[in-house]
Amino acid sequence: MAGGAREVLTLQLGHFAGFVGAHWWNQQDAALCAPTGAKEPPGELCPDVLYRTGRTPHGQETYTPRLILMDLKGSLSSLKQEGGLYRDRQLDAAIAWQGKLTTHREELYPQIPGLQDLLSAEGVLSSDGIWRVKSIPSGKGPPPLTTAAAPKPFTPTEDSIRVWSDFLRVHLHPRSICMIQKYNHDGEAGRLEAFGQGESILKEPRCLEDVEDRLHFYVEECDHLQGFQILCDLHNGFSGLGAKAAELLRDEYSGRGIITWGLLPGPYSRGDPLKNIYRLLNTALGLVHMSAHSSLVCPLSLGGSLGLRPEPPVTFPHLHYDPALPFHCGAILATALDTVTAPYRLRSSPVFMARLADMLNFSGKKVATTAATIPFPLAPGQSLPDALVQLGGAAAWTPLSACGSPSGTCCFAQSVVLRGLDRACHASQLAPGTPLPSPLHACATGEDVLAQYLQQQQPTVRSSAHLLLAPCMVAPPYPQLFSPGLSQHGLVVDGPPSGAAVESIPVLGALCSSSSLNRTLGDLARELTKLDVRRWASFLAAGVEQGDLDEALQELRSLAQCYRSGGGLVD
């Protein structure tokens, strides 16, 4: 373990969470592999917060995510449940057995052409059966490979991506993947559709023991565990599993931070009323139960609403994405997540998870919202003050929590991160004697510029702001969603497109306790009140009783009341 790193254990629950998580881990991996000069200081973000060192049975040093991942049967495609770094445990057992052996093997999905070129940069399986992996930070691990060919540029097409494991380029530890065999990913039967089904999974002794063993494996090797982040589907039965997981973590590891990200895929249609009613019920129950057991809960979605009435998906000035594709939606949400979680991953002066949550969850406000500007619009030659003046106020932020437009709402507290801008453009470079276009141009440092901007926009709000040099990495297999008017590093250019693919972008992101949740949670409660759940008896039969639903409805109303305007923070 790296000295001083405050470790975080990630739980990734559900298939859409898999899409977001695969992009998230790919971005972490791209940042690890980014070229740096020999004399440059270590990066601002500490990878040891999310990653762990280990050794294969052959003594090979590895560097893998500190991750427990749960999904349904049929979701792994060609990825092995044991991962690719260690030998197949079943094969080892078969070699030890001297009797007659019969093998039954499920047909695997075909590998995606091009993805293996990317993975070859991660390591190769040598003739002695040992996986040779790339070097890892701080000089740990074997020297970099020199024999593998450089990977060809690869961007998966929307037709080639079936499941999240199709584009995951990070090797996982054998303790990471936990498959739920009781339910199917594909098909109409045996689906994990209801909150009660998800809850019941962790009530089964065998499954609970398995999850606890995995938790103990990762937690016991941590020197300074700061907490847990849960990436969880909110719209299906995984909401119940996420709620029970948060409860388990709270009971087992009291005092640690637990931040839960409730993930919802793109917009939906009214064509399937049963599915929409289930989505509404799962979302409401998930938010109530997760907020009860977590330090903070934040829904993440590119949809415009949590309710039954479909709203248009959010838009970005410099992104062109298909809201019906989890591959696209997961990439955008992972980029926002990679930005707003930066405070508790900093190498120097981090804001630990529990402290970040405490800043936002006062007076019962256990639910937060996320907003982002992806990419942050900076033109070559512009300074940060120029860009912020041009950006304007709250309308410039794209809401990512399905809470509608931020217009007319107020913020009680916020954590803001701006990343990916060169230090030379942090402050104004106007010649002495030039009239200042705004008060921002009088600030001497980028940190002062950002703090002044937030003070102008929300004068009474307690804000925590971080300005980082490190950009968000968007190299393949991240989809190329960017407009032609962006440079290789995400700057807005006026001239003809260069033709070079965008590899990194600046991003402005915020985690906020917002009055918009009064309307959003209140509307959710009102829609549930109008619902005759007896018409959807199958949802109750899955394990939720009418009394549980009534109690959750009351909790939802109380939660909404915490966000009434005028209940702001008083110092």
C-alpha positions in Angstrom: 0.0 0.0 0.0 1.1 3.5 -0.8 1.9 5.5 2.4 -0.8 8.1 3.1 -3.3 7.0 0.5 -6.9 7.1 1.8 -8.4 4.1 0.1 -11.9 3.8 -1.4 -13.6 0.6 -2.3 -16.0 0.7 -5.2 -19.1 -1.4 -5.5 -20.6 -1.6 -9.0 -24.1 -3.0 -9.1 -26.1 -3.5 -12.3 -25.7 -3.5 -16.0 -26.1 0.2 -16.7 -23.7 0.7 -13.8 -21.4 -1.6 -15.7 -21.4 0.8 -18.7 -20.7 3.8 -16.5 -18.1 1.8 -14.6 -16.3 0.4 -17.6 -15.9 4.0 -19.0 -14.8 5.2 -15.5 -12.1 2.5 -15.2 -11.0 3.0 -18.7 -10.5 6.7 -17.9 -8.5 5.9 -14.8 -6.4 3.5 -16.9 -5.8 6.2 -19.6 -4.7 8.6 -16.9 -2.3 6.1 -15.5 -0.8 5.5 -19.0 -0.6 9.2 -19.9 3.0 10.1 -20.8 4.8 12.3 -18.2 8.3 13.7 -18.0 10.9 12.1 -15.8 11.3 15.3 -13.8 7.6 16.0 -13.4 6.0 15.7 -9.9 3.4 13.0 -9.3 -0.1 13.7 -10.7 -2.7 15.6 -8.7 -4.9 12.5 -8.4 -3.7 9.6 -6.4 -4.5 6.3 -8.2 -3.8 4.3 -5.0 -7.1 5.6 -3.7 -8.9 3.4 -6.2 -6.3 0.8 -7.1 -4.5 -1.9 -5.2 -1.2 -3.7 -5.7 -1.1 -7.5 -5.7 0.8 -10.5 -7.0 -0.2 -13.4 -9.2 0.6 -17.0 -8.0 3.7 -16.7 -10.1 4.9 -13.6 -8.2 4.0 -11.1 -11.0 3.1 -7.7 -9.5 -0.3 -6.3 -10.5 -2.3 -3.1 -10.2 -6.0 -3.6 -10.3 -9.2 -1.7 -9.3 -10.3 -2.1 -5.7 -13.7 -3.2 -6.9 -16.6 -5.5 -6.2 -18.9 -5.9 -9.3 -22.2 -7.6 -9.4 -24.2 -8.3 -12.5 -26.5 -11.0 -14.0 -25.8 -14.2 -15.8 -25.0 -13.5 -19.5 -23.5 -10.0 -19.0 -19.8 -10.9 -19.2 -19.6 -11.6 -23.0 -16.1 -12.9 -23.6 -14.7 -11.7 -20.2 -13.8 -14.4 -17.7 -15.3 -14.1 -14.2 -11.8 -14.7 -12.8 -10.3 -11.9 -14.9 -7.3 -12.3 -17.1 -4.4 -11.8 -14.7 -4.6 -15.1 -12.9 -4.8 -18.7 -14.1 -8.2 -20.3 -14.4 -9.0 -21.8 -11.0 -11.3 -24.4 -12.6 -8.6 -25.5 -14.9 -6.1 -25.8 -12.1 -8.7 -28.0 -10.2 -9.2 -30.1 -13.3 -5.5 -30.8 -13.6 -5.4 -31.9 -10.0 -8.2 -34.4 -10.6 -7.0 -37.7 -12.0 -10.4 -39.2 -12.7 -12.7 -39.0 -15.8 -13.5 -35.4 -16.7 -16.4 -34.0 -18.6 -16.4 -30.3 -19.5 -19.6 -28.3 -20.2 -18.8 -24.9 -21.6 -21.2 -22.1 -22.4 -20.7 -20.5 -25.8 -18.9 -17.2 -25.5 -19.7 -14.1 -27.4 -17.2 -13.3 -30.1 -14.4 -10.9 -29.3 -14.8 -7.4 -30.8 -12.2 -6.8 -33.6 -9.8 -4.2 -32.6 -10.3 -4.4 -28.8 -7.5 -7.0 -28.5 -5.1 -4.4 -30.0 -5.9 -2.2 -27.0 -5.5 -4.9 -24.5 -2.2 -5.9 -25.9 -0.8 -2.7 -24.6 -1.9 -3.8 -21.1 0.1 -7.1 -21.2 0.6 -10.4 -23.0 0.4 -14.0 -22.0 3.9 -15.4 -22.5 4.9 -19.0 -23.3 5.6 -19.8 -19.7 2.0 -19.1 -18.8 2.7 -15.8 -17.0 0.8 -12.7 -17.8 3.3 -9.9 -18.3 1.6 -6.6 -17.4 2.6 -3.0 -18.0 4.5 -1.1 -15.4 2.5 0.6 -12.6 2.9 3.9 -10.9 5.7 5.0 -8.6 8.1 2.5 -10.2 6.1 -0.6 -9.0 5.9 -3.6 -11.1 7.9 -5.0 -14.0 9.4 -2.7 -16.7 7.2 -1.6 -19.6 6.8 -4.0 -22.4 8.9 -3.3 -25.5 7.9 -6.2 -27.6 4.2 -5.6 -28.0 3.1 -3.6 -31.0 1.5 -0.2 -30.5 -2.2 -0.6 -30.4 -4.1 0.6 -33.4 -6.7 3.4 -33.0 -10.0 1.7 -32.0 -13.4 3.1 -31.5 -16.1 0.5 -31.0 -19.2 1.0 -33.1 -22.7 1.1 -31.6 -23.5 -2.1 -33.4 -20.5 -4.0 -31.9 -21.2 -3.1 -28.2 -23.7 -5.4 -26.6 -22.6 -5.4 -22.9 -20.2 -3.3 -20.9 -17.5 -6.0 -20.8 -17.2 -5.6 -24.6 -15.2 -2.4 -24.2 -13.6 -2.7 -20.7 -9.8 -2.5 -21.2 -8.8 -2.9 -17.5 -7.8 -6.2 -16.0 -9.8 -7.1 -12.8 -8.8 -9.1 -9.8 -10.5 -12.6 -9.4 -12.3 -11.3 -6.3 -14.0 -8.4 -8.2 -16.7 -10.1 -10.3 -19.6 -11.6 -8.5 -22.2 -13.0 -10.9 -25.9 -13.4 -9.8 -26.9 -16.7 -11.4 -30.5 -16.6 -10.2 -31.5 -13.9 -12.8 -30.8 -13.5 -16.5 -29.4 -10.5 -18.3 -31.0 -11.4 -21.6 -34.5 -12.7 -22.4 -37.9 -11.9 -21.0 -37.9 -14.5 -18.2 -35.9 -14.5 -15.0 -35.2 -10.8 -15.0 -34.3 -8.7 -11.9 -37.1 -6.2 -12.3 -38.3 -5.2 -8.8 -36.8 -3.6 -5.7 -37.9 -6.6 -3.5 -36.0 -9.1 -5.7 -32.8 -7.1 -5.3 -33.2 -6.8 -1.5 -33.7 -10.6 -1.3 -30.4 -11.3 -3.0 -28.4 -10.1 0.0 -30.8 -11.9 2.4 -29.7 -15.3 1.0 -27.0 -16.6 3.4 -24.7 -17.9 0.6 -24.7 -14.6 -1.4 -24.3 -12.5 1.8 -21.4 -14.6 2.9 -19.7 -14.3 -0.5 -20.1 -10.5 -0.6 -18.8 -10.2 3.0 -15.8 -12.3 2.2 -15.0 -10.0 -0.8 -15.4 -6.9 1.4 -13.1 -8.3 4.1 -10.5 -9.2 1.5 -10.3 -5.7 0.2 -10.9 -3.8 3.4 -8.4 -5.7 5.6 -5.5 -4.8 3.3 -6.3 -1.1 3.5 -4.3 1.0 5.8 -6.5 4.2 5.8 -9.9 3.3 4.3 -11.9 6.4 3.9 -15.1 4.8 2.6 -17.1 3.3 -0.2 -18.6 4.5 -3.4 -21.6 2.6 -4.8 -22.4 2.8 -8.5 -25.9 1.3 -8.7 -28.7 0.9 -11.2 -31.7 2.8 -9.8 -34.4 1.9 -12.3 -34.5 -1.9 -11.8 -34.1 -4.5 -9.1 -30.5 -3.5 -8.4 -31.9 -0.5 -6.5 -33.0 -3.0 -3.8 -29.6 -4.7 -3.9 -27.9 -1.3 -3.6 -30.0 -0.3 -0.7 -29.1 -3.6 1.2 -25.5 -3.2 0.3 -25.4 0.4 1.7 -27.1 -1.0 4.9 -24.5 -3.7 5.2 -21.7 -1.2 4.8 -23.2 1.1 7.4 -23.6 -1.7 9.9 -20.1 -3.3 9.2 -18.0 -0.2 8.8 -19.6 2.5 10.9 -18.0 5.9 10.5 -16.8 5.4 7.0 -18.1 7.6 4.1 -20.7 5.9 1.8 -21.5 7.9 -1.4 -24.1 6.2 -3.6 -24.6 7.1 -7.2 -28.0 6.0 -8.5 -27.7 5.5 -12.2 -30.5 5.7 -14.7 -30.2 5.1 -18.5 -31.4 7.5 -21.1 -35.0 8.6 -21.8 -37.8 6.1 -22.0 -41.1 5.8 -23.9 -44.6 5.3 -22.7 -44.9 2.1 -24.8 -44.3 -0.3 -21.8 -46.5 0.8 -18.9 -45.4 -2.1 -16.6 -41.7 -1.3 -17.1 -42.3 2.4 -16.5 -44.3 1.8 -13.3 -41.6 -0.6 -12.0 -39.0 2.1 -12.9 -40.9 4.7 -10.9 -41.3 2.4 -7.9 -37.7 1.2 -8.0 -36.4 4.8 -8.2 -38.5 6.0 -5.3 -37.8 3.1 -3.0 -34.1 3.2 -4.0 -33.7 6.9 -3.2 -35.4 6.5 0.2 -33.6 3.4 1.4 -30.2 4.4 0.0 -30.4 7.9 1.5 -31.2 6.2 4.9 -28.0 4.1 4.8 -25.6 6.3 2.8 -23.7 9.5 3.7 -24.9 11.0 0.4 -27.0 9.8 -2.6 -26.9 11.4 -6.0 -29.0 10.3 -9.0 -27.2 10.4 -12.3 -29.1 10.4 -15.6 -29.2 12.2 -19.0 -33.0 12.0 -18.9 -35.0 15.1 -18.1 -37.2 13.6 -15.4 -37.5 10.8 -12.8 -41.3 10.7 -13.2 -43.7 8.9 -15.5 -43.9 11.7 -18.0 -41.1 11.5 -20.6 -39.0 14.6 -20.9 -36.3 15.3 -23.6 -32.8 14.2 -22.7 -30.2 16.9 -21.8 -28.1 18.4 -24.5 -24.5 19.6 -24.7 -23.2 22.3 -27.1 -20.2 20.3 -28.2 -21.4 16.7 -27.8 -23.5 14.7 -30.2 -24.7 11.5 -28.6 -27.5 8.9 -29.0 -29.5 9.0 -25.7 -30.8 5.5 -26.4 -27.3 4.0 -26.3 -25.9 3.0 -22.9 -22.4 3.1 -24.4 -22.9 6.9 -25.1 -24.8 7.8 -21.9 -22.4 5.8 -19.7 -19.4 7.7 -21.2 -20.8 11.1 -20.4 -21.9 10.2 -16.9 -18.5 8.6 -16.2 -16.8 11.8 -17.3 -18.9 13.8 -14.8 -18.3 11.2 -12.1 -14.5 11.3 -12.8 -14.7 15.1 -12.2 -16.9 15.5 -9.2 -15.2 12.7 -7.2 -11.8 14.3 -7.6 -11.8 16.0 -4.2 -11.5 12.7 -2.3 -8.9 11.3 -4.7 -6.4 14.2 -4.5 -2.8 13.4 -3.7 -2.4 16.6 -1.6 -5.0 18.0 0.8 -7.9 15.7 -0.2 -11.5 16.4 1.0 -12.3 12.9 2.4 -15.7 11.3 1.5 -17.3 11.8 4.9 -16.3 15.5 5.0 -17.6 16.1 1.5 -20.9 14.4 2.4 -21.2 16.4 5.6 -20.8 19.6 3.6 -23.8 18.8 1.5 -26.1 16.6 3.7 -26.8 19.0 6.5 -30.4 19.3 7.8 -31.4 16.0 6.4 -30.4 16.8 2.8 -29.0 13.3 2.0 -29.7 13.6 -1.7 -27.5 15.8 -4.0 -27.5 16.7 -7.7 -24.8 16.8 -10.3 -24.3 19.3 -13.1 -21.4 19.6 -15.6 -20.1 21.5 -18.6 -18.7 18.9 -20.9 -16.3 20.0 -22.3 -15.6 23.3 -20.6 -15.6 25.8 -23.5 -12.2 27.4 -23.8 -10.8 28.7 -27.0 -7.1 28.9 -27.8 -5.7 32.3 -26.5 -8.6 32.7 -24.0 -8.1 33.0 -20.3 -10.3 31.4 -17.6 -11.9 34.8 -16.8 -12.7 35.2 -20.5 -14.4 31.8 -20.6 -16.3 32.2 -17.4 -17.7 35.6 -18.4 -18.8 34.1 -21.7 -20.3 31.0 -20.0 -22.6 33.0 -17.8 -24.6 31.7 -14.9 -26.5 28.6 -13.9 -28.1 28.1 -17.3 -24.6 27.2 -18.6 -24.5 24.0 -16.5 -26.1 20.9 -17.9 -28.1 19.1 -15.1 -27.3 15.4 -14.8 -29.7 14.3 -12.1 -33.0 14.3 -14.0 -34.2 17.2 -12.0 -35.2 19.5 -14.9 -33.9 23.0 -15.6 -32.0 24.7 -12.8 -33.7 28.0 -13.6 -35.4 29.5 -10.6 -33.8 27.1 -8.1 -31.2 27.8 -5.4 -28.2 26.0 -4.1 -27.6 25.4 -0.4 -24.0 24.1 -0.7 -21.8 22.9 -3.5 -18.5 21.2 -4.4 -17.1 22.4 -7.7 -14.2 21.0 -9.7 -12.7 22.6 -12.9 -10.0 20.5 -14.5 -7.9 20.3 -17.7 -6.9 23.9 -18.2 -3.2 24.9 -18.8 -1.8 26.9 -15.9 -0.9 29.8 -18.4 -4.6 30.5 -19.0 -5.7 30.4 -15.3 -5.5 34.2 -14.8 -6.0 37.2 -17.2 -3.0 38.1 -19.4 -4.2 41.6 -20.2 -1.5 44.3 -20.6 -1.1 46.7 -17.7 -3.4 49.7 -18.0 -6.0 47.8 -20.1 -9.6 48.2 -18.8 -10.8 45.1 -17.0 -13.8 43.4 -18.7 -14.9 42.0 -15.3 -13.9 41.6 -11.7 -12.7 38.1 -12.6 -9.9 39.6 -14.7 -8.5 41.3 -11.6 -7.8 38.0 -9.8 -4.2 36.9 -9.6 -4.7 33.1 -9.6 -7.0 30.6 -11.2 -8.2 29.5 -7.8 -9.2 33.1 -7.0 -10.9 33.4 -10.4 -13.1 30.3 -9.8 -13.9 31.3 -6.2 -14.9 34.8 -7.3 -17.1 33.3 -10.1 -18.9 31.0 -7.7 -19.4 33.9 -5.3 -20.9 36.0 -8.0 -23.3 33.3 -9.1 -24.4 32.1 -5.6 -23.4 34.8 -3.0 -24.8 33.0 0.0 -23.7 29.5 -0.8 -20.9 27.7 0.9 -18.7 26.4 -1.9 -15.7 24.2 -2.0 -13.7 24.7 -5.3 -10.8 22.8 -6.8 -8.8 23.7 -9.9 -6.8 20.8 -11.4 -4.4 20.7 -14.3 -5.3 17.0 -15.1 -7.9 16.8 -17.9 -10.5 14.0 -18.4 -9.1 11.3 -20.7 -11.4 10.4 -23.6 -9.2 8.2 -25.8 -10.7 5.1 -27.4 -12.6 3.0 -26.5 -14.4 6.2 -25.3 -16.9 7.1 -28.1 -16.1 10.0 -30.4 -19.1 12.2 -29.4 -17.4 15.5 -30.0 -18.2 18.2 -32.5 -15.6 18.8 -35.3 -14.8 22.2 -33.8 -12.8 20.7 -30.9 -9.0 20.3 -30.9 -7.2 17.2 -29.8 -7.2 18.5 -26.2 -10.8 19.7 -26.2 -10.4 23.4 -26.9 -13.0 25.2 -29.1 -11.3 26.2 -32.3 -12.7 28.6 -35.0 -10.8 27.4 -38.0 -11.4 24.2 -40.1 -11.4 20.9 -38.1 -7.9 19.4 -37.7 -9.2 15.9 -38.2 -7.4 14.7 -35.1 -9.5 12.7 -32.6 -10.2 14.3 -29.2 -8.0 12.6 -26.6 -8.6 14.7 -23.5 -11.0 17.5 -22.5 -11.4 20.2 -19.8 -14.5 19.7 -17.6 -16.4 21.8 -15.1 -18.5 19.7 -12.6 -20.5 20.3 -9.5 -22.0 18.3 -6.8 -24.8 20.4 -5.3 -27.5 20.4 -2.6 -30.2 22.1 -4.6 -33.8 23.3 -4.1 -34.6 21.5 -7.4 -34.9 18.4 -5.3 -37.9 19.8 -3.5 -39.8 19.7 -6.8 -38.3 16.5 -8.1 -38.8 14.4 -5.0 -42.2 16.0 -4.4 -43.4 15.2 -7.9 -42.2 11.6 -7.5 -44.2 11.3 -4.2 -47.3 12.8 -5.9 -47.1 10.3 -8.8 -46.8 7.4 -6.4 -49.8 8.7 -4.4 -51.9 8.5 -7.5 -50.7 5.0 -8.3 -53.0 2.1 -7.5 -50.3 -0.4 -6.7 -52.9 -3.2 -6.5 -52.9 -3.1 -10.3 -49.2 -4.0 -10.1 -49.5 -6.9 -7.7 -46.4 -8.6 -9.2 -44.2 -5.8 -7.8 -45.6 -6.4 -4.3 -45.3 -10.1 -4.7 -41.6 -9.7 -5.4 -41.0 -8.8 -1.7 -42.3 -5.2 -0.9 -45.4 -5.0 1.2 -48.0 -2.3 1.0 -47.0 -0.9 4.4 -43.4 -0.7 3.3 -44.5 1.3 0.3 -46.6 3.7 2.4 -43.7 4.3 4.8 -41.4 5.0 1.9 -43.8 7.4 0.4 -43.9 9.4 3.7 -40.1 9.4 3.9 -40.0 10.7 0.3 -42.3 13.6 1.2 -40.2 14.4 4.3 -37.0 14.3 2.2 -38.5 16.7 -0.3 -39.4 19.2 2.4 -35.7 19.4 3.4 -35.1 21.3 0.1 -37.6 24.0 0.3 -36.2 27.4 -0.8 -35.4 29.7 2.1 -33.9 26.8 4.1 -30.4 27.7 3.0 -27.2 27.4 5.0 -26.8 29.8 7.9 -23.2 30.3 9.2 
